């Protein structure tokens, strides 16, 4: 045996050998075949596969028993091959494609009475544009009014006579509930009385107080508001809030008194009483404006032309001017502008002298408004409602209104609408009012920028925006996100303040947290389809506070990522919604009220995440406060024993917390101005007023940190070097109070003494910040801490016989009535009351049950109030499932909130106090009622 032919394991490694005959049969067969084939077809090697198929050796796993799907169905059919048992029988293997649709969309541009090119060209001239927000109380007719404007400009869109068109309620949920939920923008071209066209960007907003964040978003990008007021109901809860809000946002305010037909057809008031009712509404609005506004010139009056009257249901809309124009068109040479000035107030027409006088010529004389405007209106309505067959045709002939036989056979309401439409014509009065009293984007730009832009007005960008310069740098202020009709992505909606925006252009999007120093909150995006930086615009300032919270979790824990994605989307969709994760890991949604959270949950479950979500019982946010000054000076040492801070806590003066929150006073003011404010308004002494360090937990937080140390006792330069760290500790402490991790409110913390180490190494943030927080807590706990709960202001409308039932329902929920009065000129009563938010869940349903659905209530956050009882009183025993008497409530709320957040049952002081501090306490016998 030749050793070179084999390796050390005995394997053959020599040259190739010919196959021996004693090989297995398979080998021999294949060899014979090979030889045969070699002889046969050396010339055409390529064909031997086709001639003898299936003769070659194929391994088992390579054998093809069945044709592939592609061979069976052809290459263009998508096929899925699945192992058995991979999918449950309940799920179809191939699901049908489901198109989600949550809102109505126009598929093509609707037909309009003007050319689309004309609309586009009007955009180039900013003086012919008006950006207007329509706002008002719930069901005061904003959406119906927009419907009238849409019908006027879109010949093919008509309302069915038995129901409202509600063109701007595009969400299906809005149509089902019959209430607006989102602000909807519409752009139309409208002519004024002289026939000049203007481009209107109208934003139709929800009237429900829960959705006032949508109104805020609309107001921010408008130059003026039209406030809708129901003539029968008058000024209501939200009307008042909106006036205040519009004045704060420095917008032009005009009023449209809507539903005037109700005075005639429903309340059946005589014309003179109707005039008094209308005048009462105007006076009430003026009273509110003078209360909230510092501008003396802001007065509303039909004589000035900033009040119009309308009835959307019957297509009536007029101002004094446009009604006078109807007279001028009918009788010829009347100077209608001069005539209009004499149509309101105590002015009478004397038919003998044909002059207007201030004194009534006869005892039965009517005021000019009644004689020239209300009486003709009453006559038209009365004729249509009363004598359709006998006298109506003659009256219509006199007015020059021609109806066909078919039209005369219509039902009363459609007929009335038709007659009024032909008599009053287009809504030119409304256009006049907006054009004269709401500034164009160019005129209004300067005040807008001063109010909303965080950079200076004098910067290049500020100047370009103030001049509305189309060639300047592109600046766009977006306030709303609209989800597409399938809820997959969002379109941002905003207002271009300078520059020109093009489709496909890259833009830098700045979030609310963006600053020049910290660019984290910004990203580059591309402008997609168009529908018609340096610093950010101020984040929206909402006029309500979200105090109701619900915790959500998916039923199936594996679907958590889907839910989180959904939460991110609803957060974009609802401006004032807050979502956060508590330390216990629960996901919390904060909203303004029940209806609001109901809509949020509907969108979260149906639109954005399509999964089952469990919701915990709703709770409210609390605040923590003190009612006395700390019983002793509280101090804390840093872990390295080189620094010591001493503080006390005391309650703030009444009204100061609200002033800070409403930005009446700002921490960014210079020392002198800040000092003057506190000295004059709150009687602080000069030293304290000049040494305010910070508000907390943020720049508008309702707590104050004051440096009350004296230069003779404390090294001020050392203290100044750690000021930032102490302020951070104070803000951290006030953000999560010691009682139940809620915000601290209405507390003034004074630094009385500070020993600070000389070397910078020993006084770093890591030493000072936690110590400052600890001393804030201990000073707080020594000053008789109390819990605060949010209170709602409730406005209930009910007939007189239901008033007692309203009282009963409120009393059961710790509520108390502040006022009940009849609404002038109607059979209803208004009841105003306060109710704790935590007891307001289900209040509306309860109220309706007790009054057979006749009472209607709206509630909105009003103020914080101290919960009765001491939260730290150990002697109170909370029994499960029993309602607690009033003095036990604070304890109950605190313990249950702590349990929910996964904190220890009780607040232990020793956690926040140092040993030397505890010794000090023991000396003074303070520790008796506190657990260690």
Secondary structure, DSSP 8 states (H G I E B T S, - for coil): --GGGB-TTS-B-SS-----TTS-HHHHHHHHHHHHHHHHTSS-GGGHHHHTTT-S---GGG---S--HHHHH-TTS------TTSS-TTS-SS--------B---SS----SS-HHHHHHHTT-GGGEEEEEEEESTTSSHHHHHHHHHHHH-TT----TTS---TT--BHHHHHHTS--S-EEEEEEEE-TT--EEEEEEEE---SGGGHHHHHHHHHT-SEEEEEEETTT-S-HHHHHHHHHHHHTT-EEEEEEE-THIIIIIS---HHHHHHHHHHHHHHHHHHHHHH---TT----TTTT-EEEEEGGGTEEE-HHHHHHHHHHHHSS--HHHHHTTSSSS-EEETTTTEEESS-SSTT--BHHIIIIIHHHHHHHHHHHS-TTTTHHHHHHHHT----HHHHTS-HHHHHHHHHHHHH-S-HHHHHHHHHHS--HHHHHHHHHHHHBSS-TTSHHHHHHHTT-TTS--EEEEEEEEE-TTSSSEEEEEEEEES---TT-EEEEE-TT--SS---SEEEEE--S-----S-B-----SS---EEEEEEESSGGGHHHHHHHHHHHHHHSTT-EEEE-TTS-EEEEESSHHHHHHHHHIIIIII--S-EEE---EE-EEEEESS--SS-EEEE-TTSS-EEEEEEEE--TTHHHHHHTTSS-TTS-HHHHHHHHHHHH---HHHHHTEEEEESSTT-SEEEEE---TTTS-HHHHHHTHHHHHHHHHHHHHS-TTTS-EE-SEEEEEEEEE--SSGGGG-HHHHHHHHHHHHHHHHHTS-EEEEEEEEEEEEEEEGGGHHHHHHHHHHTT-EEEEEEE-TTSSEEEEEEEEEGGG-TTHHHHHHHHTTT--EEEEEEEEEEE-SS-TT-TT----TTS---GGGHHHHHHHHHHHHTT--SS--GGGT--HHHHHHHHHHT-GGGS--
